[in-house]
Amino acid sequence: MSDRESGDEQQQSQAQGTGSVEQELATRTLHIQSKRFYLDVKQNRRGRFIKVAEVGAGGKKSRLLLAMSSAAEFRDYLTDFTEHYASLEEGGDNESPTNTENPPEDGKLKSELIVKDNRRYYLDLKENQRGRFLRVSQTIPRGGPRSQIAIPAQGMIEFRDALTELLDEFGTDDQEPQSDLPESRSMRVENKMFYFDVGSNRRGVYMRISEVRNNFRTAITIPERSWARFRDILSEFSEKSDKQERSGSDRGDRPDRSERPDRPERQDSQ
């Protein structure tokens, strides 16, 4: 997402044992109705995981953390929920969310449960006066806060496809083989933050450079084989900029001829 880890999110990460030093490997942004969803693949010393964040129209944020294996199970359930939702849509007016004469108990149309170690994820396809949606709730051990997101039913396919892309690229294994990758670096330039994260996937090692400003974020990914060329181009621009600054400084030390005081005219003796 555009913002880095908040205090609440760091507490949630620690409660799940994901650690505090993280690298962001990839991200997907989805716009579903009035909501934005961010799917971020992250990596720390314990392995890889996916952070799902929902941002509502009013800017309210909700977050879930999923191990890669849990994300794969969630992806499979999304297919089941999508098929069930399609069957309800084909059922006619009796299944319409506008029909409030015989609503399902608690508004639930279908439910599933994902258990990963001491974490539980509750998946409930529900309906209310505003329509149908998939609520995903996560419980954190030791009395941690319960977090949840709500995906509009019409966006479940789009959500599943984005999640599938990330899983196809980074796999479903929770543990990442140990490697001697450089640590992440960051720098602030005026009101912007730049993050330099080195990661690896099935295609090899790469560097991800992210620019973060307020609620906006953009990023580029540079394969390891292109780092030297990327460095050379930056060095070339930097050297040219230094020369221009030195040249401007030298010109500033010498007064301009046009600014020299006029010499008094020579008068011939009579």
C-alpha positions as CSV (number, residue, x, y, z in Angstrom):
1,M,0.0,0.0,0.0
2,S,0.9,3.7,-0.1
3,D,1.5,3.9,3.6
4,R,4.1,1.7,5.4
5,E,3.3,-0.4,8.4
6,S,1.2,1.4,11.1
7,G,1.6,0.7,14.8
8,D,-1.6,-1.5,14.8
9,E,-0.4,-3.4,11.7
10,Q,3.0,-4.0,13.3
11,Q,1.3,-5.4,16.4
12,Q,-0.8,-7.7,14.1
13,S,2.3,-8.8,12.3
14,Q,4.1,-9.7,15.5
15,A,1.1,-11.5,16.8
16,Q,1.2,-13.7,13.7
17,G,4.9,-14.3,14.0
18,T,5.8,-12.5,10.7
19,G,8.4,-10.2,12.3
20,S,9.0,-6.5,11.8
21,V,11.7,-6.3,9.1
22,E,9.9,-6.7,5.8
23,Q,10.5,-6.4,2.0
24,E,7.7,-5.7,-0.4
25,L,8.0,-7.9,-3.4
26,A,4.9,-7.1,-5.4
27,T,1.6,-5.4,-5.2
28,R,-1.8,-5.4,-7.0
29,T,-4.4,-2.7,-6.8
30,L,-8.1,-3.4,-7.4
31,H,-11.0,-0.9,-7.6
32,I,-14.2,-2.7,-6.8
33,Q,-17.3,-0.4,-6.6
34,S,-16.4,2.3,-4.1
35,K,-13.5,0.4,-2.5
36,R,-9.8,-0.1,-3.2
37,F,-8.0,-3.3,-2.4
38,Y,-4.3,-3.7,-2.1
39,L,-2.7,-7.2,-2.4
40,D,1.0,-7.0,-1.3
41,V,3.4,-9.9,-1.3
42,K,6.0,-9.3,1.5
43,Q,9.0,-11.2,2.8
44,N,10.8,-11.3,6.1
45,R,13.2,-13.6,7.9
46,R,10.4,-16.1,8.4
47,G,9.2,-16.3,4.8
48,R,6.7,-14.8,2.5
49,F,3.1,-13.8,3.1
50,I,0.4,-11.7,1.6
51,K,-1.1,-8.6,3.1
52,V,-4.6,-7.7,2.0
53,A,-5.8,-4.2,2.7
54,E,-9.2,-2.6,2.1
55,V,-9.7,1.1,1.8
56,G,-13.3,2.3,1.9
57,A,-14.8,5.4,0.4
58,G,-14.2,7.3,3.6
59,G,-10.6,6.3,3.8
60,K,-11.1,3.7,6.5
61,K,-8.6,0.9,6.3
62,S,-8.9,-2.8,7.2
63,R,-6.1,-5.4,6.8
64,L,-5.5,-9.1,6.8
65,L,-2.3,-11.1,6.7
66,L,-2.2,-14.5,5.0
67,A,0.6,-17.0,4.8
68,M,1.2,-18.1,1.2
69,S,-0.4,-21.5,1.8
70,S,-3.4,-19.8,3.4
71,A,-3.7,-17.4,0.4
72,A,-3.8,-20.4,-1.9
73,E,-6.6,-22.0,0.1
74,F,-8.4,-18.7,0.1
75,R,-8.0,-18.5,-3.7
76,D,-9.6,-21.9,-4.1
77,Y,-12.5,-21.0,-1.9
78,L,-13.0,-17.8,-3.9
79,T,-13.8,-20.0,-6.9
80,D,-16.4,-21.9,-4.8
81,F,-18.0,-18.7,-3.6
82,T,-18.1,-17.3,-7.1
83,E,-19.9,-20.3,-8.4
84,H,-22.4,-20.3,-5.5
85,Y,-23.0,-16.6,-6.1
86,A,-23.6,-17.2,-9.8
87,S,-26.2,-19.9,-8.9
88,L,-28.0,-17.5,-6.7
89,E,-28.1,-14.9,-9.4
90,E,-29.6,-17.4,-11.8
91,G,-32.2,-18.4,-9.1
92,G,-34.4,-15.3,-9.9
93,D,-36.1,-12.9,-7.6
94,N,-36.5,-15.3,-4.7
95,E,-32.7,-15.1,-4.2
96,S,-32.4,-11.4,-4.9
97,P,-30.9,-9.3,-2.1
98,T,-33.9,-6.9,-2.5
99,N,-36.2,-9.7,-1.2
100,T,-36.4,-9.1,2.5
101,E,-39.5,-11.3,3.2
102,N,-37.5,-14.5,3.8
103,P,-33.8,-13.4,4.4
104,P,-31.3,-16.1,5.3
105,E,-30.4,-16.4,9.0
106,D,-27.8,-13.6,9.9
107,G,-27.7,-12.9,6.1
108,K,-25.3,-15.7,5.5
109,L,-25.6,-17.5,2.2
110,K,-22.4,-19.7,2.4
111,S,-19.6,-20.1,4.9
112,E,-16.2,-21.7,5.0
113,L,-13.3,-21.8,7.5
114,I,-9.5,-21.7,7.0
115,V,-7.3,-22.9,9.9
116,K,-3.5,-22.1,9.7
117,D,-1.6,-23.0,12.9
118,N,-3.3,-21.0,15.6
119,R,-5.0,-18.6,13.2
120,R,-8.5,-18.8,11.8
121,Y,-10.1,-17.2,8.8
122,Y,-13.9,-17.1,8.6
123,L,-15.3,-16.7,5.1
124,D,-19.0,-15.7,4.9
125,L,-21.0,-14.9,1.8
126,K,-23.7,-12.5,3.1
127,E,-26.4,-10.2,1.9
128,N,-28.0,-7.1,3.2
129,Q,-30.0,-4.2,1.8
130,R,-27.0,-3.0,-0.1
131,G,-26.3,-6.3,-1.8
132,R,-24.2,-9.4,-1.5
133,F,-20.6,-9.5,-0.3
134,L,-17.9,-11.8,1.0
135,R,-16.8,-11.0,4.5
136,V,-13.4,-12.4,5.5
137,S,-12.6,-12.3,9.2
138,Q,-9.3,-13.1,10.8
139,T,-8.8,-14.0,14.5
140,I,-5.4,-13.4,16.1
141,P,-4.2,-15.5,19.0
142,R,-3.8,-14.3,22.6
143,G,-6.6,-11.9,22.6
144,G,-5.5,-9.9,19.6
145,P,-8.0,-7.7,17.7
146,R,-10.2,-9.3,15.1
147,S,-9.8,-7.8,11.7
148,Q,-12.0,-8.3,8.6
149,I,-12.6,-7.1,5.0
150,A,-15.7,-7.2,2.9
151,I,-15.4,-7.9,-0.9
152,P,-18.4,-7.0,-3.0
153,A,-19.7,-10.2,-4.6
154,Q,-19.4,-8.8,-8.1
155,G,-15.6,-8.4,-7.5
156,M,-14.8,-11.9,-6.3
157,I,-13.6,-13.0,-9.7
158,E,-11.3,-10.0,-10.1
159,F,-10.0,-10.5,-6.6
160,R,-9.3,-14.2,-7.2
161,D,-7.6,-13.5,-10.5
162,A,-5.2,-11.0,-8.9
163,L,-4.4,-13.3,-6.1
164,T,-3.8,-16.1,-8.6
165,E,-1.3,-14.0,-10.5
166,L,0.7,-13.3,-7.3
167,L,0.6,-17.0,-6.2
168,D,1.8,-18.1,-9.7
169,E,4.7,-15.7,-9.5
170,F,5.8,-16.3,-5.9
171,G,4.5,-19.8,-5.2
172,T,2.5,-21.1,-2.2
173,D,5.4,-22.0,0.1
174,D,5.4,-20.1,3.4
175,Q,9.2,-20.4,3.9
176,E,11.7,-18.7,1.6
177,P,15.1,-20.4,1.2
178,Q,17.8,-18.5,3.0
179,S,19.9,-16.3,0.7
180,D,22.4,-13.5,1.0
181,L,20.3,-10.8,-0.3
182,P,21.1,-7.1,0.6
183,E,19.0,-5.5,3.3
184,S,16.3,-3.0,2.4
185,R,17.3,0.6,2.3
186,S,15.2,3.8,2.3
187,M,15.7,7.5,1.9
188,R,13.5,10.6,2.3
189,V,13.4,13.4,-0.4
190,E,11.3,16.4,0.7
191,N,7.8,14.9,1.2
192,K,8.5,11.6,-0.5
193,M,10.0,8.3,0.7
194,F,11.9,5.9,-1.6
195,Y,12.3,2.2,-0.6
196,F,14.9,-0.1,-2.1
197,D,13.9,-3.8,-1.6
198,V,15.8,-6.7,-3.0
199,G,13.9,-10.0,-3.5
200,S,13.9,-13.1,-5.5
201,N,11.3,-15.2,-7.4
202,R,11.4,-18.0,-9.9
203,R,12.9,-15.7,-12.5
204,G,15.8,-14.6,-10.3
205,V,16.9,-11.7,-8.1
206,Y,15.5,-8.2,-8.6
207,M,15.3,-4.8,-7.0
208,R,12.0,-3.1,-6.3
209,I,12.2,0.7,-6.0
210,S,9.0,2.2,-4.5
211,E,8.1,5.9,-4.3
212,V,5.6,6.7,-1.5
213,R,3.9,10.0,-1.0
214,N,0.7,10.6,1.1
215,N,-1.8,8.1,-0.3
216,F,0.0,7.5,-3.6
217,R,2.6,4.8,-4.4
218,T,4.4,3.7,-7.5
219,A,7.2,1.2,-8.0
220,I,9.5,-0.2,-10.6
221,T,11.3,-3.6,-10.7
222,I,14.8,-4.0,-12.0
223,P,16.2,-7.5,-12.7
224,E,19.7,-8.1,-11.2
225,R,21.2,-8.5,-14.7
226,S,20.3,-4.8,-15.4
227,W,21.6,-3.3,-12.1
228,A,25.1,-2.4,-13.6
229,R,23.5,-0.6,-16.6
230,F,21.0,1.2,-14.3
231,R,23.9,2.3,-12.1
232,D,25.9,3.6,-15.1
233,I,23.0,5.7,-16.4
234,L,22.4,7.2,-12.9
235,S,26.2,7.9,-12.6
236,E,26.2,9.6,-16.0
237,F,23.3,11.9,-15.1
238,S,24.9,12.6,-11.7
239,E,28.3,13.5,-13.3
240,K,26.6,15.8,-15.8
241,S,24.7,17.5,-13.0
242,D,27.9,18.0,-11.0
243,K,29.6,19.6,-14.0
244,Q,26.8,22.0,-14.6
245,E,26.8,23.0,-10.9
246,R,30.6,23.6,-11.0
247,S,30.3,25.5,-14.2
248,G,27.6,27.7,-12.8
249,S,29.7,28.3,-9.6
250,D,32.7,29.3,-11.7
251,R,30.7,31.8,-13.7
252,G,29.4,33.3,-10.5
253,D,32.9,34.1,-9.3
254,R,33.7,36.2,-12.3
255,P,31.8,39.5,-12.6
256,D,30.0,39.9,-15.9
257,R,31.4,42.5,-18.2
258,S,28.0,44.1,-18.5
259,E,28.0,44.7,-14.7
260,R,31.4,46.3,-14.5
261,P,31.3,50.0,-13.6
262,D,32.0,52.4,-16.5
263,R,35.4,53.9,-16.6
264,P,35.5,57.7,-16.6
265,E,36.1,59.1,-20.1
266,R,39.7,60.3,-20.6
267,Q,40.0,64.0,-21.1
268,D,42.7,65.4,-23.3
269,S,44.8,68.1,-21.7
270,Q,44.4,71.5,-23.3
